[in-house]
């Protein structure tokens, strides 16, 4: 093959795409339809809870367009990081939708399912063998950290996808994946340069976000050749520019020249970005540099408690001018009140938007000023009931707190909602963010196959 054509319908499965753009993409006769279905960006909750951060109806809408189109064109449809986080319940979430679509539309195809969640005993065995190492700034873990984890997944490289394609899969639904692998696998299988294929996949994973104006809900098309690749948006509203493509290449990376992934990294020192017409960009020079040993990234989360929060607004300029001392006094009052009951193991925070609400985590950031504030009172404790109690007491204390210069005594806070307190449920945090050294990147991720004949599944 001299050219591999790849259609990326949307930045995340369930984000949607204009039908007009998808039709334009199919007119270009792609060899594969590929989509990333997840991300760790929404935080650890979804991996821990086993839930998708995308709506089921939205995911089904995207798939019931993509899968029949792929079957009709006789090209594979590949979905990576199924269900948003890629653990077993997330993969099952997407499989349930695919089976429903197959039944409703009476489709016939072969599906491969690639799992990426590990049993804890497997991780502990590798930990004892010295094969699990921290990915900075993470710290070394113990077997207790593994036991505490609710789900542990690893990012799939391109090799399991290639195996599924070699076995004739028409549809691939996979667990947590290295995002570019979803788009690069078929190209690497067909002998295209791995560095260019993965670099193209790195950009296609977010679909039209790399265009101007950017959108996560529109299609993008990639043309891969022997020595370069070309990117083209499929909506007349958008353009690819050298700046937009280069910027998307570099985002989310600590090193602008090296993009690490399973088994190696993309070296961008000699990458070249060229505008070849009004809306297309050609990229060349990217190289894949393998590591001596093959590593995959592990992601695991543990449950830390339950959260309750209360959002409230402040307009009084006197209170705003004293907000730091007020928060300090309210916190002390809460701690003092519950200490006598033996309740000391809780987390209480006041996120103040309008006064470094976003930048408060960074020391030395410039002070911000506003004539109104949004305060989010957050309590996390070992039970929902305790979190409710802590948040309620903190909210009522701040509502009626008497500060110097206060004029009104009716209440300091304006609540946008009733009830004012929101019970958020379980709270998780990443406790495993490490590299696992592996000998075989294919056998690590088990693959099973399911065929559909006129909508009827034959496992």
PALO-179745 format. One record per residue: residue in one letter; x, y, z of N, C-alpha, C, O, CB in turn. Coordinates in steps of 0.2 Angstrom, whole numbers, plus 5000, padded with zeros to 4 digits. Glycine has a CB too. Layout:
BEGIN
AXYZXYZXYZXYZXYZ...
//
This chain:
BEGIN
X500449945000500050005000500450065000500950075004499550005006X500250114996500650174996500350235000500650285002500750204989X499650225002499350275006498850235011498450195009498950325002X498850255017498350225022497950285024498150335026498750195028X497250275023496850335025496450315031496150255032496350345019X496450355036496150345042495550405044495750465044496650345048X494950375046494450425048494350425055494250375058493750405044X494450485058494350495066493650535066493750595065494950525069X493150505068492450535068492450585074492050645073491950485069X492750575080492550625085493150615091493450565091491850605089X493250665095493750665100493650605105494150575107493850725103X493050595107492950545112492250515110491750545108492950565119X492250445109491650415107491050435112491050435118491650335108X490550465109489950495113489950565113489450595114490050475120X490450595110490450675109490150695103489950755102491250695109X489950645099489550665093489950695087490550705088489050705095X489650695081489950725075489450745070488950705070490550675072X489550795066489050805061489050755056489550725053489250875057X488450735054488350675049488650705042488950655039487650665048X488650765041488950785034489750775034489950755029488850865034X490050785040490750775040490950705039491350685036491050805047X490550655043490650585042490550565035490950525033490150545047X490050585032489950565025490550585020490750555016489250595022X490750645022491350675018491950625019492350605014491550745020X492050605025492550555027492450495023492950465021492650545034X491850465023491750405019491850405012492050365009491050375021X491750465009491850475002492650475000492750454995491650545000X493050485005493750475004494050405005494650395004494150525009X493550355005493750285006494250275011494850245009493950264999X494150285017494550265022494750185023494250145021494350285029X495350175025495450095026495250075033495250015035496250085025X495150125038494950105045494550165048494750225046495550095049X494050155052493750205056493950195063493850135066492950205055X494250245066494550225073494350285077494250345075495350225073X494250265084494050325089494250305096494250245098493250325089X494550355099494650345106494050355110493650405109495250405108X493950315115493350315119493450345126492950345130492950255119X494050365128494150375135494750425136495050445132494150315139X494850435143495350475145495350475152494850455156495250555142X495950495155496050495162495950575164495950585170496750475165X495750615159495650685161495050695166495150745170495550725155X494550665165493950675170494150655177493750665182493350635168X494750625178494950605185494850535187494550495183494550655190X494950515193494950445195494350415196494250355197495450435201X493750455197493150435199492850375195492650325197492650485200X492950385188492550345183492950275183492550225182492550375176X493550275184493950215184493750175190493650115190494650225184X493750205196493550175202492850155203492650095205493650225208X492350195200491650175200491450125195490850105195491250245200X491850115190491650075185491150105180490750065177491450005187X491150165180490550205176490850245170491450265170490150245180X490550255165490750295159490550365160490050385163490350265153X491050405158490850485159490550505153490350565152491550525160X490450465148490050485142489350445142489250395145490350465135X488850485140488150465140488050405136488250395130487650515139X487650355138487550295134487150305128487350275122487050245138X486650345128486350365122486750395117486750385111485750415123X487250435119487750475114488150425111488350425106488050525118X488450375116488850325113488550285108488850265103489150285119X487950265109487550225104487450265098487550235092486850205107X487250325098487150365092487750365088487750355082486950435094X488350375091489050375087489150305084489350295078489650395091X489050245088489250185086488750155080488950115076489250135091X488050175081487650145076487650185069487350165064486850155079X488150235069488350265062488950235060489050215054488350345063X489450225065490150205063490150125061490450115056490550215068X489850085065489850015064489549995057489849955053489549975069X488950015056488649995049489050025043489049985038487950015049X489350085044489750115039490350075037490550065032489850185040X490650045043491250005042491149945039491449915034491549995049X490549905041490349845038490249855031490449815026489749815042X489849905029489649915022490249925017490349905012489149975021X490749965020491349985016491949925017492449925014491650045019X491749875021492249815022492949845025493449825023492349785016X492849885030493449915034493349905041492749905043493549985032X493849895045493749885052493549955056493750005054494449865055X493249945061493049995066493349975072493249925075492250005067X493750025075494150015081494050065086494050125085494950015079X493850035092493750085098494250065104494250005106492950065100X494550115106495050105111494850145118494450185118495750135109X495050115123494850145130494050145131493750195132495150215131X493750085129493050085129492750105136493050085141492850005128X492250135136491850155142492150215146491950225151491750095146X492650245143493050305146493650285150494050325150492550335151X493650225153494250215157494550145156495150135157494050215165X494150095152494450035150494549975154494849925152495150055147X494249985160494249925165493649875162493249895158494149945172X493549815165493049765163492349795163492049785158493149705167X492149835168491449855167491349915162490849915159491249885174X491949945160491849995155491849965148491449985144492450045155X492249915147492249875141491549845140491249845135492749815141X491249815146490549785145490049835143489549815140490449745152X490149895146489649945144489649955137489049965134489850015148X490149965133490149975126489949905123489549915118490849995124X490149845125489949785122489149775122488849755117490249725125X488849795127488149795128487849835122487349815120487949815135X488149895121487849945116487949915109487549915105488150015116X488549885108488649855101488249795100487949785094489449825101X488149755105487649695104486949715103486549695099487649655110X486749775106486049805105486049825098485549815094485949855110X486549865095486549885088486449835083486149835079487149935087X486949785085486949725080486249685079486049675074487449675082X485949685085485249655085484749695082484349665078485049635092X484749755083484249805080484349815073483849815069484249875084X484949815070485049825063485249755060485349755054485649875063X485249705063485349635060485949635056485949615050484749615056X486549655060487149655057487549595057487449555062487549715060X487949575052488449525053489149545052489349575048488249475046X489549525057490249545058490549505063490249475067490349615059X491249505063491649475068491949535073492249575070492249435065X491849525079492149575084492649545089492649485091491549595089X493149585090493749565094493649605101493549665100494449575091X493749575106493749615113494349605116494549545118493149585117X494749665118495349655121495349685128495149745128495949695116X495449645133495449675140496149695142496649675140495249615144X496049745147496649775149496749785157497149815159496749845146X496249755160496249755167496549695170496549645168495549765170X496949705176497349655178497149635185496849675189498149675179X497249565187497149545194497649575198498249585196497049465194X497449585205497949605209498549565210499149585211497649625216X498449495211498949445212499549455206500149445208498749375212X499349465200499749475195500249535196500849535195499349485188X499949595198500349655199500749645205501349665205499849715200X500549615210500949605216501549555214502149565217500549565222X501449505210501949465208502549505204503149495205501749405204X502349545200502749585196503149635200503649655199502449615190X502749665205503049705210503649675214504149705215502549735215X503549615216504049575220504649565215505149555218503749515223X504549555209505049545204505349605202505849605198504749505198X505249665204505549725203505349755196505749795193506249715203X504749725193504549755186504049805186503849835181504249695183X503949835192503449895193503849955196504149945201502849875197X503850005192504250065194503850125193503450135189504950075189X503950175197503550235197503650275191504250275188503750285203X503150315189503150355184503150425187502550445189502550345178X503650465187503650525191503050575189502850575183504350565189X502850605194503050615201502750555206502850565212502850675204X502550505204502250445208502850415212503450425210501950395204X502650395218503150365222503150285222502650255219503050385229X503650245224503550175224502950155228502750185233504150145227X502650095226502050065229502250005233502749975231501550055224X501849985237501849925241501249875239500849895235501849935248X501249815241500749765240500049795243499549775240500949695242X500149825248499549855251499249905246498549905246499649895258X499649945243499349995238498949955232498449975230499850035235X499249895230498949855225498249835228497749835225499349795223X498249805234497649785237497149835238496549825237497749755244X497349895239496849955240496549975234496050005234497250015243X496849955228496649985222495949945220495849885221497149965216X495449985217494849955215494949925208494749865207494350005215X495149965203495349935197496049955195496250005196494849965191X496449905191497049925189497049905181496949845179497649885193X497249955177497249945170497949965167498349995171496649985166X498049935161498749955158498549985151498049965148499249905158X498950025148498850055142499050005136499649985136499250125141X498649985132498749935127499149975121498950025119498149905124X499649935119500049965113499749935106499149915106500749945113X500049945101499749925094499749855093499349825089500149965089X500149815096500249745095499649695096499449665091500749715099X499249705101498649665102498049685096497749645094498249675109X498049755095497649775089497849735083497349715079497649845088X498449735081498749705075498549625075498249605070499449705074X498549595081498349525081497649515080497449465076498549495088X497249555082496549555081496349565074495949535071496149605086X496749615071496549625064496849565059496449555055496949695061X497349535061497649475058497149415058497049375054498349455060X496749415063496249365064495549385061495049345062496149355072X495549435057494949455053494449495057493849495055494649395051X494649525062494049565066493849625062494249665059494349595073X493149635062492849685058492749745063492749805061492149665055X492649725069492549775075493049755081493049705082491849785077X493349805083493749795089493549845095493549905094494549805088X493449815100493249845106493749835112493849775114492549835109X494149885114494749875118494649915124494349965125495349885114X495049885129495149925136495549975135495750005130495349875141X495849995141496250055141496850055136497250005136496550065149X496950105132497450095127497850165127497650215129497050085120X498450155124498850215122498550245116498450205111499650195120X498250305117497850335112498050325105497650305101497750405114X498650335103498850335096498850265093498750255087499550355095X498850215097498850145095498250125091498250085086498950095101X497650155093497050145090497050165083496750125079496450175094X497350215081497450245074497950215070497950215064497450315075X498550195074499150175070499150095069499550075065499750195075X498750055072498849985072498849955065499249925063498349955076X498349975061498249945055498849975050499049935046497549975052X499050035051499550065047500250025048500550005044499650135048X500350015055500949975056500949905054501449875051501049975064X500349875054500249805052500449805044500649755042499549785053X500249855041500349855033501049885031501149895025499749895030X501449895036502149905035502349985034502849995032502349875028X501850025036502050095036502550115042502550075047501450135037X502850165041503350185047503050195053502450235054503750255044X503250165058502950165065502950235068502450265071503350125070X503550275067503550345070503050385067502650425071504250375069X502950385060502450425057501750405059501250445060502550425050X501650345059500950315061500750335068500150355069500950235060X501250325073501050345080500950425080500450445084501550325085X501350465077501250535077500650555074500250595077501850565073X500450525069499750535066499250515070498750555071499650505059X499250465074498750435079498750485084498150495087498950375081X499350515087499350565092498850625090498550655095500050585094X498850645084498450705082497750685081497250715083498750735076X497650625077496950605076496550585082495950585082496950545071X496850565087496450545093495950595096495450575098496950525099X496150655095495650715097495250745091494950795092496050765100X495350705085494950725079495050805078495550825077494150715081X494450835077494550905074494750955080494751015078493850925072X494950935086495250985090495851015088496051075089495450955097X496250975083496851005080496751055075497251085072497250945077X496151065073495951115067495751185070495751195076495351095063X495651235066495451305068494851315064494751315058496051355066X494251335068494251325075494151255077493951215074493551365078X494451235083494451175085493851145088493351185090494951165091X493651085087493051045090493250975092493550945088492551055085X492950955097493050885099492450845096492350785097493050875107X491950875093491350845091491350855083490750875080490750875094X491850845080491950845072492450795070492950785074492050915070X492450775064492850725061493550755058493550815057492550695055X494050715058494650735055494950675051494750615052495150745061X495250685046495550635041496250635040496550685040495150645034X496550575040497250575040497450525034497150475033497550545046X498050555030498250515024499050495026499450545027498250555018X499150435027499850415029500250385023499950345019499850365034X500850415021501250395016501850365018501950355025501350445011X502350345014502950315016503350365020503650345025503350295010X503450425018503850475021503450535025503850575027504350505016X502850535025502450595028501750575029501550515027502550655023X501350615032500650605033500350675032500650725033500450575040X499750675030499350735029498650735033498350685033499150745021X498550795036497950805040497450845036497650905034498050825047X496750825036496250865033495650865037495350815039496150845026X495350925039494750925042494150915037494250925031494550995045X493550885039493050865035492450915035491950905032492850795036X492550965038492051025038492251085035492851105036491751035046X491951115031492151175027492251235032492551285031491651195022X491951225038492051275044492751275046492951325050491551265049X493151225045493851215049494451215044494351195038493851155053X494951235047495651225043496151195047496151205054495851295040X496651155044497251135048497751185046497851205040497451065046X498151215051498751255050499351225053499251175057498551325052X499951245051500551215054500551235061500751195065501151245050X500251285063500251305070499751265074499951235079500051375071X499151255071498651205075498951135076498851105081498051215071X499251105070499451045071500051035075500150985079499651015063X500551075075501151075079500951085086501151055091501651135077X500451125088500251145094499951075097500051065103499751195095X499551045093499150985096499650925097499550885101498650965091X500250925093500750875094501050885101501250835104501250885088X501150945103501550955109501150955115501450955121501851025108X500450965115500050975121500150905125500250855123499350985119X500050915132500050865137500750825137500750775140499550815135X501250865135501950835136502350875140502350935139502150815129X502850845144503350885147503950895143504250945144503550845154X504050855138504650865134504350875127504050835124505150805134X504450935123504150945117504450905111504150905106504151025115X504950875112505250835107505250765107505350725103506050855107X505050735113504950665114504250645117504050675122505550645119X503950605113503250585115503250505117503250465113502750595110X503350495124503450425126502750385125502250415126503750415133X502850315124502250275124502550205125503150195127501950275117X502150155124502350085125502850065121502850065115501750035124X503450035123503950015119504450065116504950045113503649975114X504350125118504750175115504450245115504050265119504950155108X504750285111504550355110504550385103504950365099504950405115X504150435102504250475096504750525096504650575101503550495093X505250535092505750585092505550635087505450625081506450555090X505350695089505150755085505650805083505550855080504550785088X506350795084506850835083506850855076507050915074507550815085X506750815071506750825064506050835061506050825055507150775061X505550835065504850845062504750905058505050965060504350835067X504450905053504350965049503550975047503250925045504750955042X503351035048502651045047502551095041502851145041502251075053X502151075036502151115030501351125028500951075028502451075024X501251185026500551205024500551185016500851215012500351275025X500151135014500151115007499551145003499551144997500151045007X499051165007498451205004498151245009498351245015498051164999X497551265008497151315012496951275019496951305024496551345009X496851215019496651175025496951115026496751075030495951165024X497551095023497951035024498651055026498951095024497850995018X498851005031499551015033499950945032499650895034499551035041X500550945030500950885029501450885034501750935036501250885022X501550825037502050815043502550765041502350715038501750805049X503150775042503750725040504250725045504250775049503950735033X504750675045505250675049505250645056505750645060505550745050X504650625058504550595065504850525065504750495060503750605067X505150505070505450445071505250405077505150435082506250445070X505250345077505050305083505750275085506150245082504550245081X505850285092506450265095506350215100506050235106506950325098X506450145099506250095104506650095110507250115110506250025101X506350075116506750075122507050005122506749955119506250085128X507549995126507849925127507349875129507349815127508449925131X506949895134506449845137505749875136505649945135506549835145X505249835135504549855134504149875140504149835145504149805130X503949935141503549955147502849975145502750005139503850015150X502349965149501649985148501550025154501750015160501149935147X501050075154500850115159500250085163499750075160500750195157X500350085170499850055174499450115177499750165178500050015180X498750115177498350165181497950125186497550075184497950205176X497950145192497550115197497250165202497550215203497850055201X496650155205496350205209496150165216495950105215495750245206X496150205221495850175227495350225230495350285228496450175233X494850195234494350235237494550275243494850235247493650195238X494450335244494750375249494150395254494250425259495150435247X493550395252492950415256492350435252492250415246493150475260X491950485255491350505252491350585252491650615257490750475255X491050615247491150685247490450715247489950695245491450705240X490350775251489850825251490050895249490550915252489350815257X489750925245489950995244489351045244488751025243490351005237X489551105245488951165245489251225241489751255244488751175252X488951245236489251305232488851365235488251365236489151295225X489151415236488851485238489151545235489751535234488851485246X488851595235489051655232489151715237488751715242488651685226X489651755236489751815241489851875237490251875232490451805245X489451925239489551995235489752045240490052095237488852005233X489652045246489852095251490652115250491052065252489652075258X490852175249491552185248491952185254492552175254491552255245X491552195260491952195266492152115268492652105270491452215272X491652075267491852005268492351975263492751935264491151955267X492252005256492751985251493452005253493951965252492652015245X493552065256494152085258494452045264495052055265494152165260X494052015268494251975274494251895273494251865278493951995280X494151875267493951805266494451755268494251705271493851795258X495151775268495651725270495551715277495551655280496351755268X495451765281495451755288494751725290494751685295495551825292X494251735287493651705288493651635287493451595291493051735284X493951615281494051545280494451505285494251455288494351525273X494951535287495351515293494951505299495051455303496051555294X494551555301494251545307493651495307493551455312493851615309X493351495301492851445300493051375301492851325304492451445293X493651365297494051295298494151275305494051215307494651295293X494451325309494651315316493951295320494051255324494951375319X493451325318492851315322492551245321492351215325492251365320X492551225314492351155313492751105316492551055319492351145305X493451115316493951065319493751065326493751005329494651085317X493751115329493651115336492951085338492951055343493651195339X492451095334491751075336491750995336491450965340491251095331X492150965331492050895330492650855334492550795335492050875323X493150885336493650855340493350825346493650765348494250905341X492950855349492650835356492250765355492150735359492250885359X492050755348491650695347492150645344491850585342491050715342X492750655344493250605341493250605333493450555331493050545344X492950655330492950655323493450705320493350765320492150675320X494050675318494550715316494850695309495250735306495150705321X494650635307494850605301494450625295494050585293494950535301X494450695293494050715287494450765284494950795286493350745290X494250785277494550835273494050885272493550875270494850805266X494250955274493851005273494151065268494751075270493651035279X493851085263494151135259493651185257493051175256494451095253X493951245255493551305253493851325246494451355246493551365258X493551305241493851325234493451395232492851395232493651275228X493851445232493651515231493751545224494351565222493951565236X493251545220493351565213493151635213492651665215492851525208X493651675209493651745210494251765214494451825214493051775212X494551725217495151735221495551675221495651635226494951755229X495951665215496351605214496051545215496351495218496951615219X495451535213495051475213495351415209495351365211494351485211X495651435204496051385199496751385201497051325201495951405192X497051435203497851435204498051435211498651435212498051505201X497551425216497751415223498251365224498651365229497151405227X498251305220498751255221499451275220499951235222498551195217X499551325216500251345214500551405219500251455219500251365207X501051395222501351445226501651495222501951485217501951415231X501551565224501851615221501451645215501651685211502451605219X500851615214500451635208500151705210500051725215499851585206X500051745204499751815205499151815209498651775207499751845198X499051865213498351865217497851895212497951935208498451915223X497251865213496751885208496151925213496151915219496351825205X495851965210495352005213494652005209494652005203495552085214X494152005213493452015210492952045215493052045221493251935208X492452075212491952105216491352055218490952075222491552165213X491451985217491051935219491451875219491851865215490351935215X491251825223491551765224491151705224490551705225491951755230X491351645221490951585222491451535226491951525225490851545215X491151515232491451475237491151405236490551395237491451505244X491551355235491351285235491651255242492251245242491551245229X491151235246491351205252491351135251490851105249490951225258X491951095253491951025251492150985257492651005261492451015245X491850935259492050895264492050825262491650795258491550895270X492650785264492750715262492850675268493250695272493350705257X492450625270492550585276492450515274492350495268492050605281X492550465279492550395278491750365277491750315275492850355284X491250415278490650395276490250455273490450505275490250365283X489750435270489350495267488950535272488950595272488750465262X488750495278488450535283488950585287488750635288488150485288X489550565288490050605291490150665286490250725289490650565293X490250655280490450705275489850755275489950815275490550675268X489250735275488650775276488650815282488550875281487950735276X488850785287488850825294489350885294489250935296488950775300X489950865291490550915291490350975287490451025288491150875289X490150955281489951005276489351055278489451115278489750975269X488851025281488351055284488551105289488351165289487751015287X488951085294489151125299489651185297489551245299489551085305X490051165292490551225289490051275285490251335286491051185284X489551245282489151295278488751345282488751405281488651255273X488451315288488051355292488551405296488351455298487651315297X489151385298489651425301489851485297489851535300490251385304X489951475291490151525286489551575285489651635284490451495280X488951545284488351585283488251635288488051695286487751535282X488351615294488151665300488851695303488751715309487751625305X489451685300490051705304490051775304489951815300490651675300X490151805310490251875312490951895311491451875314490051885319X491051945306491751965305491752045306491152075306491951955297X492252075307492352145309492152185303492252175297493052165310X491652235304491452275299490752255296490452285291491952285293X490552195298489952165295489352205297489252235302489852095298X488952225292488352265293487652225293487352225298488252315287X487552175288486952135289487052075293487652045293486752115281X486552055296486551995300486151935297486051885300486452005307X485851945291485351905288485751845285485351785284484951935283X486351845284486751785281487251815276487151865272486251735277X487851775276488351805272488351765265488751795260489051785275X488051715264488051675258487451675254486851675257488351605259X487451675247486951665243486951595240487451585236486851725237X486451555241486451485238486051485232485551495232486151435244X486451455226486051455220485551395220485151395215486551445214X485651345224485251285224484951275231485151295236485651225222X484351245230484051215236483851145235483451135230483351255239X484051095239484451095244485151125243485451115237484551035248X485451155248486151185247486751145247487251155244486251245252X486651085250487151035250487050975245486550955244487251005257X487650965242487550905236487950845239488550855240487850935230X487650795239487950725241488250695235487950675230487450675245X488950695235489250675228489450605228489650575223489950715228X489450565234489550495234490350485234490650515237489350465228X490550425232491250395232491750445230491650485225491250335229X492350445233492850485231493450435230493650395234493050545236X493850445224494350405222494950445221494950505219494250355216X495550415222496150445220496650395216496650335218496550485226X497050425211497550385208498050365213498350405216497850415202X498150295214498650275219499150225215499750215218498350235225X499050215209499550175205499550215198499050225194499350105203X500150245197500350275191501050255189501450305189500250355191X501150195187501750165186501850135180501450125176501850115192X502550115179502750075173502750005174503049985180503350105169X502549955170502649885171503049855165502849865159501949845171X503649825167504049795162503749725160503549685164504749785164X503649715153503349655151503749625145504149665142502649675148X503749565145504049525140503649515133503949515128504249455142X503049515134502649505128502049545128501549535132502349425127X502049605124501449655124500849625121500349665122501649715121X500849565118500149535116499849495121499249505122500349495109X500149445124499849395128499649435135499249405138500349345130X499949485136499749525142499049545142498749555147500149585143X498749555136498049585135497649525131497749525125498049645131X497249495135496849435132496349465127496049515128496549395137X496349425121495849445116495349385115495549325115496149455109X494649395115494149355113493749375107493749435106493749335120X493449335104493049345098492349325099492149275102493449315092X491949365095491249355095490949375088491149425085490849405101X490549325085490349335079489549355079489249325083490449285074X489349395074488649405074488449385067488749405062488549485075X487849355066487549325060486849355060486449335063487549255059X486749405056486049435055485849465062485249455064485649385052X486349485066486149515073486149465078486149485084485449545072X486249405077486249355082486949335084487349325080485849285080X487149345090487849325093487949255093487549215096487949365100X488549235091488849175092489549175095490049185092488949135085X489549175102490149175105490649115105491149115107490049185113
//
